């Protein structure tokens, strides 16, 4: 057999050495990441343990050693190291030069329509996500409150008069007749919603012109418009691609996603309206100022407690008028903005006067019950920490924008301070508010997200331009990708995409509607709002009944021709027992439920229905008809 030529031996040594380096890199990656797994159709490629690639690296290195001349093995391997280093360096340099040339040409090659097209794709993705993953259900207190409220507007009945309320309120409080998200009206004879009218009005409009199920479309479409408004705000202030960055960061925000997939609430619509108001405020002309005022008015109808935020765009219009010389012409935008806001403020005041007896009252209670100085420290400790954890520390870059734009022009600096002031104002509105313990209460701050993320996007782009100008586009894209990856990972870990547990409210409500008699009376707490929406039956919130009046109420309800039922989650049963320990009606829990609804595998919820017999009866009541 002919011996291998020197050239072939050198080539084999080089191949073996390169394979050893590749296997060593593979082992290092497997060790650092815990392994990788790829699925290519039916083929699965998996590498979890660094041991095997490490052994391959040793074998290939031994082969390279064997292919080297016996007296020059160290020198030969060192030569291969120098060769590989030079090849990698030359390749990196060629790649760098080609990449920087492509970066220089990219701005002229990218069409102007690309940025809005990307924003539209992001908006459509958000809307589709809302439709595919959203909980279209009247859940809990907030969501059931909004859909019940929407039904009142759709029917034209702004007060409800529950049956038996006049007969029973001589012994029990009128508040016992209020499902979740309702309260007793100022007249003391009817019940009214506690939720603000903005979102319910939008729901009632689609209910009237489309179909009842369309009320659940409002939040996903509002989320899509919020993405477009964030893009518009960023592009108006600092450029189209900064607007795209802001839209991307908002679309991947954990708080935004959590509210998108949850049962419908007003946080995303409020954020959408305020973002539209800001975007219009920074456009010149009285027409845009009027549009800003109308959008701000809609935001106030959606979240009345954020009415102080109107000061930020109002001061912006006042600053513009001052800079142009105070005159009738320069004051027109400010006047147009005020004209757009005032109708909403007057409307909410009149409505609250009609419902609650005072324009300064709230459905959730009096101001002194909701706001207190003792809440400042807990909120200061929670909201900033939650924001940095969920949105990544990159959001803090927003504060650097005034420094980055100070040398450009006065308007850029003033706009940066205006956005910061708006975000601070949103936070200030909740600084004295009742503190909560869950991160997703960042939803209160969603109106501040778009302006803050516009500043974050601007900071990323401006820093990329200054720090690595040769590859500024690539650097910015990498940073945006890393931020979005971190926020989406947080959202997934925080179950923002999982809403299976919320469907129990619809299941239980439809069971009541289809299985129980028309004259059923439902005693419930957690399910009181949803059962009232889906079934429309007489509803008692048992947590507002006096502890010594359960038996009396059950007997009176039966005497007046209604069949009383108890609707409980499993975790509510002990609370029910403890509250009404002295009442004989509690014995119904000992005989077991007449119906039990479960969901998930293993079950993630248990909802139980009991028929409440008269307190003098001990026999087991028959189950509801199937």
C-alpha positions in Angstrom: 0.0 0.0 0.0 1.4 3.3 -1.0 2.1 5.7 1.9 0.1 9.0 2.0 1.8 12.0 0.5 2.9 14.9 2.7 0.1 17.1 1.3 -2.6 14.5 2.1 -1.3 14.0 5.6 -1.3 17.7 6.2 -4.8 17.9 4.9 -6.0 15.1 7.2 -4.3 16.6 10.2 -6.0 20.0 9.5 -9.4 18.3 9.1 -9.0 16.4 12.3 -7.9 19.5 14.2 -10.8 21.5 12.9 -13.2 18.7 13.9 -11.6 18.6 17.4 -12.2 22.4 17.7 -15.8 22.0 16.5 -16.5 19.2 18.9 -15.0 21.2 21.8 -17.2 24.2 21.0 -20.2 21.8 20.8 -19.3 20.4 24.3 -18.9 23.9 25.7 -22.3 25.0 24.3 -24.0 21.9 25.7 -22.4 22.5 29.1 -23.3 26.2 29.2 -26.9 25.8 28.0 -27.9 22.5 29.4 -28.2 21.0 25.9 -30.1 21.6 22.7 -32.9 19.7 21.0 -34.1 20.3 17.4 -37.2 18.8 15.7 -37.1 18.5 11.9 -40.4 16.9 11.1 -40.1 13.3 12.3 -36.3 13.7 12.9 -35.2 14.7 16.4 -31.6 15.9 17.0 -30.8 16.2 20.7 -27.5 16.9 22.6 -28.0 17.2 26.3 -24.7 15.9 27.7 -21.3 17.6 27.0 -19.5 14.3 27.6 -19.9 12.8 24.1 -18.8 15.9 22.1 -15.9 16.2 24.6 -14.8 12.6 23.9 -15.1 13.3 20.1 -12.9 16.4 20.6 -10.3 14.3 22.4 -10.4 11.6 19.6 -10.1 14.1 16.8 -7.2 15.9 18.6 -5.4 12.5 19.0 -5.9 11.9 15.3 -4.4 15.3 14.5 -1.5 14.5 16.8 -1.1 11.1 15.0 -1.0 12.7 11.6 1.8 15.1 12.6 5.5 14.2 12.1 6.8 12.3 15.1 9.6 14.8 15.8 7.5 17.9 15.1 4.1 17.2 16.6 4.0 20.2 19.0 5.2 22.5 16.3 2.7 21.1 13.8 -0.3 21.5 16.1 0.8 25.1 17.0 1.0 25.7 13.2 -2.6 24.5 12.9 -3.7 26.8 15.7 -2.0 29.8 13.9 -3.6 28.7 10.6 -7.1 28.4 12.1 -6.7 31.8 13.9 -5.7 33.5 10.7 -8.6 31.9 8.8 -11.1 32.9 11.4 -9.7 36.4 11.6 -9.7 36.8 7.8 -13.3 35.5 7.6 -14.4 37.8 10.4 -12.8 40.8 8.8 -14.3 40.0 5.4 -17.7 39.5 7.0 -17.4 42.7 9.0 -16.5 44.7 5.8 -19.3 43.2 3.8 -21.8 43.7 6.7 -20.8 47.3 7.2 -21.1 48.0 3.4 -24.6 46.4 3.5 -25.5 48.5 6.6 -24.5 51.7 4.8 -26.7 50.8 1.8 -29.6 49.5 3.8 -31.3 52.9 4.5 -31.5 53.7 0.9 -32.7 50.2 -0.1 -35.5 49.9 2.5 -38.7 51.4 1.2 -40.5 54.1 3.2 -43.6 51.8 3.5 -41.6 49.1 5.3 -41.9 50.6 8.7 -45.7 51.1 8.7 -46.0 47.6 7.1 -44.1 46.1 10.0 -46.3 48.0 12.5 -49.5 46.7 10.8 -48.1 43.1 10.9 -47.5 43.5 14.7 -51.0 44.9 15.2 -52.6 42.1 13.2 -50.6 39.6 15.2 -51.8 41.1 18.5 -55.4 41.0 17.3 -55.2 37.4 16.2 -53.5 36.4 19.5 -56.4 38.1 21.3 -58.9 36.1 19.3 -57.1 32.8 19.6 -56.0 32.9 23.2 -58.3 35.5 24.8 -60.9 34.5 27.4 -64.1 35.6 25.9 -66.0 35.2 29.1 -67.7 37.3 31.8 -65.3 36.3 34.6 -65.0 37.4 38.2 -65.8 40.9 39.2 -64.2 43.2 36.6 -65.0 41.3 33.4 -68.6 40.4 34.5 -69.0 44.0 35.5 -68.1 45.4 32.1 -70.3 43.0 30.1 -73.2 43.4 32.5 -72.8 47.2 32.2 -72.7 46.9 28.4 -75.9 45.1 28.5 -77.5 47.9 30.5 -76.5 50.4 27.8 -77.6 48.1 25.0 -81.1 47.7 26.6 -81.3 51.4 27.6 -81.9 50.5 31.3 -79.3 52.4 33.4 -80.7 51.0 36.7 -81.8 47.5 37.6 -84.6 46.8 40.0 -84.1 43.2 41.4 -87.2 41.2 42.2 -88.0 41.0 46.0 -85.9 44.0 46.8 -88.8 46.0 48.3 -90.1 43.0 50.2 -86.8 41.9 51.8 -84.9 45.0 52.5 -86.9 45.5 55.8 -84.6 42.8 57.2 -81.5 42.6 55.0 -79.4 45.3 53.4 -80.2 46.4 49.9 -76.5 45.7 49.0 -77.2 41.9 49.4 -79.0 42.2 46.0 -75.9 43.4 44.2 -73.9 40.9 42.2 -70.2 41.6 41.9 -69.4 44.9 40.2 -72.8 46.4 41.2 -73.7 48.7 44.1 -76.9 50.2 45.4 -77.9 53.3 43.5 -78.4 56.7 45.2 -82.1 56.2 45.3 -81.6 53.1 47.5 -84.2 51.2 45.5 -82.2 49.9 42.5 -78.7 48.7 41.7 -76.2 50.2 39.3 -72.7 49.2 37.9 -69.5 50.2 39.6 -67.5 50.2 36.4 -66.8 53.2 34.3 -68.9 53.6 31.1 -66.2 53.9 28.5 -65.6 50.2 27.6 -69.2 49.2 28.2 -70.4 51.9 25.7 -68.0 50.5 23.1 -69.3 47.0 23.8 -72.9 48.1 23.6 -72.2 49.7 20.2 -70.9 46.5 18.7 -73.6 44.6 20.4 -76.2 46.8 18.7 -74.7 46.9 15.2 -73.1 43.4 15.0 -74.1 40.7 17.4 -74.0 40.1 21.2 -70.8 38.0 21.1 -69.0 40.9 19.4 -68.7 42.6 22.8 -65.6 40.4 23.3 -64.0 41.8 20.2 -63.5 45.2 21.6 -60.4 44.5 23.7 -58.4 42.6 20.9 -59.1 45.3 18.4 -58.3 48.0 21.0 -55.0 46.2 21.5 -54.3 46.3 17.8 -55.0 50.0 17.6 -52.8 50.5 20.7 -49.9 49.0 18.7 -50.6 51.3 15.8 -50.9 54.3 18.1 -47.6 53.4 19.7 -46.0 53.3 16.3 -47.6 56.6 15.3 -46.4 58.3 18.5 -42.8 57.1 18.1 -42.7 57.9 14.4 -44.1 61.4 14.9 -41.6 62.2 17.6 -38.4 60.5 16.6 -38.7 58.5 13.4 -40.5 55.6 11.8 -38.2 52.8 13.0 -38.2 54.1 16.6 -42.0 53.8 16.2 -41.6 50.2 15.1 -39.4 49.5 18.1 -42.0 51.0 20.5 -44.8 48.9 18.8 -42.7 45.7 19.1 -41.9 46.4 22.8 -45.5 47.0 23.6 -46.7 44.0 21.7 -44.3 41.8 23.7 -45.0 43.4 27.1 -46.1 40.9 29.7 -48.7 43.3 31.2 -50.1 44.0 27.8 -50.3 40.3 26.9 -51.8 39.4 30.2 -54.7 41.9 29.7 -55.0 40.8 26.0 -55.6 37.2 26.9 -57.6 37.8 30.1 -61.4 38.2 30.2 -62.3 41.7 29.0 -61.2 44.7 31.1 -60.6 48.4 30.5 -56.8 48.6 30.8 -55.9 48.1 27.2 -58.7 50.4 25.9 -57.6 53.1 28.3 -54.0 52.7 27.2 -55.1 52.9 23.5 -57.1 56.1 24.0 -54.3 57.9 25.9 -51.7 56.9 23.3 -54.0 58.2 20.5 -54.4 61.4 22.5 -50.7 61.9 22.8 -50.0 61.0 19.1 -52.6 63.6 18.0 -51.3 66.2 20.5 -47.8 66.2 18.9 -49.3 66.9 15.4 -49.7 70.6 14.5 -53.1 72.1 13.8 -56.4 72.6 15.6 -57.9 69.5 14.0 -55.4 67.2 15.6 -55.8 69.1 18.9 -59.5 68.4 18.8 -58.9 64.8 18.0 -56.5 64.6 20.9 -59.2 66.1 23.2 -61.8 63.6 22.0 -59.4 60.7 22.5 -58.6 62.0 26.0 -62.3 62.3 26.7 -62.8 58.7 25.7 -59.9 57.7 27.9 -61.6 59.5 30.8 -64.8 57.7 30.2 -62.9 54.5 30.3 -60.8 55.3 33.4 -62.2 58.4 35.2 -59.5 58.4 37.9 -56.9 59.3 35.3 -58.5 62.7 34.5 -55.3 64.5 35.8 -53.4 63.2 32.8 -55.2 65.8 30.6 -52.8 68.3 32.1 -49.8 66.9 30.1 -51.2 67.5 26.6 -52.9 70.7 27.8 -49.6 72.1 29.0 -48.0 71.0 25.7 -50.5 73.1 23.8 -50.0 76.0 26.2 -46.2 75.8 25.7 -46.7 75.8 21.9 -48.9 78.8 22.1 -46.5 80.6 24.4 -43.6 80.0 22.1 -45.5 81.3 19.1 -46.8 84.4 21.0 -50.1 84.4 22.8 -52.8 85.3 20.3 -56.2 84.0 19.3 -54.6 82.0 16.4 -52.0 80.3 18.6 -54.5 79.5 21.4 -56.9 77.6 19.0 -55.2 74.2 19.5 -55.5 74.5 23.2 -59.2 75.6 22.9 -59.9 72.7 20.5 -58.3 70.2 22.9 -60.4 71.5 25.8 -63.5 71.4 23.6 -62.9 67.7 22.9 -62.3 66.8 26.6 -65.2 68.8 28.3 -68.1 66.7 27.0 -66.7 63.5 28.4 -66.0 65.2 31.8 -69.5 66.6 32.0 -71.1 63.3 30.9 -69.2 61.3 33.5 -70.2 63.9 36.2 -73.9 63.8 35.3 -73.9 60.0 35.1 -72.2 59.6 38.5 -74.6 62.1 40.0 -77.5 60.0 38.7 -76.0 56.7 39.9 -74.1 57.5 43.0 -75.5 60.8 44.2 -72.4 62.9 43.6 -70.2 63.7 40.5 -67.2 63.1 42.7 -68.2 59.7 43.9 -67.0 56.5 42.3 -68.6 53.2 41.8 -65.7 51.7 43.8 -66.2 53.9 46.8 -65.4 57.3 48.1 -62.0 58.9 47.4 -60.9 58.8 51.0 -61.6 55.0 51.1 -59.4 54.4 48.0 -56.5 56.8 48.4 -54.3 57.3 51.4 -50.8 58.4 52.2 -50.0 55.1 53.9 -50.2 53.4 50.5 -47.2 55.4 49.1 -44.4 53.3 50.4 -45.9 49.9 49.5 -46.6 51.1 45.9 -43.1 52.6 45.6 -41.6 49.3 46.6 -43.7 47.3 44.2 -44.5 49.0 40.9 -40.9 50.0 39.9 -39.7 46.5 40.8 -42.4 44.8 38.9 -41.8 47.0 35.9 -38.1 46.3 35.8 -38.6 42.6 36.3 -41.3 42.2 33.6 -40.2 44.8 31.1 -36.5 44.1 31.6 -34.0 46.7 33.0 -33.8 48.1 29.5 -36.9 50.2 30.2 -34.8 52.3 32.4 -33.1 53.6 29.3 -36.1 55.8 28.8 -34.8 58.2 31.4 -31.6 58.7 29.3 -33.4 60.1 26.2 -33.2 63.8 27.4 -29.4 63.4 27.6 -29.2 61.8 24.1 -31.3 64.4 22.3 -30.2 67.6 24.2 -27.9 68.6 21.4 -30.4 68.0 18.5 -33.1 70.7 19.0 -35.3 72.1 21.7 -38.4 70.3 20.5 -36.9 66.8 20.8 -35.9 67.6 24.4 -39.3 69.0 25.2 -41.1 66.0 23.7 -38.9 63.7 25.8 -39.7 65.5 29.0 -43.4 65.5 28.0 -43.5 61.8 27.6 -41.6 61.3 30.9 -44.0 63.7 32.6 -47.0 61.7 31.3 -45.5 58.4 32.6 -44.8 59.9 35.9 -48.4 61.3 36.1 -49.8 57.9 35.5 -47.7 56.5 38.3 -48.7 59.3 40.6 -52.4 58.6 40.0 -51.8 55.2 41.6 -49.2 56.0 44.1 -51.8 56.7 46.8 -54.1 54.0 45.6 -54.8 50.7 47.5 -51.7 48.5 47.1 -51.9 45.0 45.6 -49.6 42.0 45.8 -49.6 40.6 42.2 -47.3 41.8 39.4 -50.1 41.9 36.9 -51.6 45.0 38.7 -49.1 46.8 36.5 -52.1 46.8 34.3 -53.0 50.1 36.0 -49.9 51.7 34.5 -50.6 50.5 30.9 -51.5 54.0 29.7 -47.9 55.0 30.5 -46.4 52.1 28.5 -46.5 53.5 25.0 -44.8 56.8 25.8 -42.2 55.1 28.0 -41.5 52.4 25.4 -41.2 55.1 22.7 -38.4 56.6 24.8 -36.9 53.2 25.4 -36.9 52.5 21.6 -35.4 56.0 21.0 -32.6 55.3 23.5 -31.8 51.9 22.0 -31.5 53.4 18.4 -29.6 56.5 19.5 -27.1 54.6 21.6 -26.6 52.1 18.8 -25.9 55.0 16.4 -23.3 56.5 18.8 -21.7 53.3 20.2 -21.4 51.1 17.1 -22.2 53.4 14.1 -20.8 50.9 11.6 -23.5 48.3 12.4 -26.1 50.5 14.1 -29.0 48.7 12.4 -27.9 45.3 13.4 -27.0 46.3 16.9 -30.4 47.9 17.4 -32.2 44.8 16.0 -30.2 42.5 18.3 -31.1 44.7 21.4 -34.8 44.8 20.5 -34.8 41.0 19.9 -33.2 40.4 23.3 -35.6 42.6 25.1 -38.6 41.0 23.4 -37.3 37.5 24.1 -36.9 38.4 27.8 -40.3 39.9 28.1 -42.1 37.1 26.2 -40.2 34.6 28.4 -41.4 36.4 31.5 -45.0 36.5 30.1 -44.9 32.7 29.5 -43.5 32.0 32.9 -46.2 34.2 34.5 -49.0 32.3 32.7 -50.0 35.3 30.6 -50.9 32.9 27.8 -52.9 30.5 30.0 -56.5 31.4 30.7 -58.2 28.0 31.0 -59.4 28.7 34.5 -61.6 31.6 33.5 -64.0 29.5 31.4 -65.5 28.1 34.6 -67.5 31.3 34.9 -69.2 30.8 31.6 -69.8 27.1 32.2 -71.4 27.7 35.6 -73.5 30.6 34.3 -74.8 28.6 31.4 -75.6 25.7 33.7 -77.7 28.0 35.8 -79.4 29.4 32.7 -80.2 26.1 31.1 -80.8 23.8 34.1 -82.5 25.8 36.8 -86.0 27.2 36.8 -86.8 30.7 35.7 -87.7 31.6 39.3 -84.4 30.4 40.7 -82.6 32.7 43.2 -78.8 32.3 43.2 -76.8 32.9 46.4 -73.2 33.4 45.3 -70.1 35.5 45.7 -67.3 34.9 43.2 -69.8 33.8 40.6 -72.5 36.3 41.4 -71.6 38.7 38.5 -71.1 36.0 35.9 -74.2 34.0 36.9 -76.2 37.3 36.8 -74.9 38.0 33.2 -75.4 34.5 31.7 -78.6 33.5 33.5 -80.3 36.8 34.5 -81.7 35.2 37.7 -82.4 36.9 41.0 -78.9 37.0 42.6 -77.9 37.5 46.2 -74.3 38.2 47.2 -74.1 36.2 50.4 -71.0 38.0 51.6 -73.2 41.1 52.1 -75.9 39.2 54.1 -75.9 39.6 57.9 -74.5 36.3 59.4 -77.8 35.8 61.3 -80.1 36.3 58.3 -79.3 33.5 55.9 -82.1 31.2 57.2 -84.6 34.0 57.2 -83.7 35.0 53.6 -83.9 31.4 52.3 -87.3 30.9 53.9 -88.7 34.3 52.6 -87.4 33.6 49.1 -89.2 30.3 49.0 -92.3 31.8 50.5 -92.4 34.4 47.7 -92.2 31.8 45.0 -88.5 31.4 44.2 -86.2 28.4 44.4 -83.0 29.2 46.3 -79.7 27.7 45.1 -76.1 28.2 46.4 -73.3 28.5 43.8 -69.8 28.1 45.3 -66.2 27.5 44.3 -64.6 24.8 46.5 -62.4 27.3 48.3 -65.5 29.4 49.2 -67.1 26.6 51.2 -65.1 27.1 54.4 -65.7 30.8 54.2 -69.4 30.2 53.8 -69.5 27.8 56.8 -67.6 30.3 59.0 -69.8 33.2 58.1 -73.1 31.4 58.7 -72.0 28.9 61.4 -75.2 29.6 63.4 -77.6 29.1 60.4 -79.2 25.7 59.6 -79.0 26.4 55.8 -75.3 25.6 56.1 -76.2 21.9 56.6 -76.7 21.7 52.8 -72.9 21.5 52.4 -72.8 18.3 54.4 -75.0 16.3 52.0 -72.9 17.2 49.0 -73.5 19.2 45.9 -76.4 18.7 43.5 -74.1 19.4 40.6 -70.3 19.8 40.4 -68.5 21.4 37.4 -64.8 20.7 36.9 -62.3 21.6 34.3 -58.8 20.6 33.3 -56.9 17.3 33.7 -56.1 17.2 36.6 -59.0 19.5 37.5 -58.0 23.1 38.0 -61.3 24.2 39.4 -64.5 22.9 41.2 -67.7 24.8 41.0 -70.6 23.3 43.1 -74.3 24.0 43.1 -76.6 23.2 46.1 -80.3 23.5 46.3 -81.2 25.3 49.5 -84.2 23.7 51.2 -86.3 25.5 53.7 -84.4 25.7 57.0 -87.0 23.4 58.7 -86.3 20.6 56.2 -83.5 18.2 56.5 -84.2 15.8 53.6 -82.0 15.9 50.6 -83.4 18.1 47.9 -83.8 16.7 44.4 -81.2 17.6 41.8 -81.9 20.1 39.1 -83.4 18.6 35.9 -80.9 17.7 33.3 
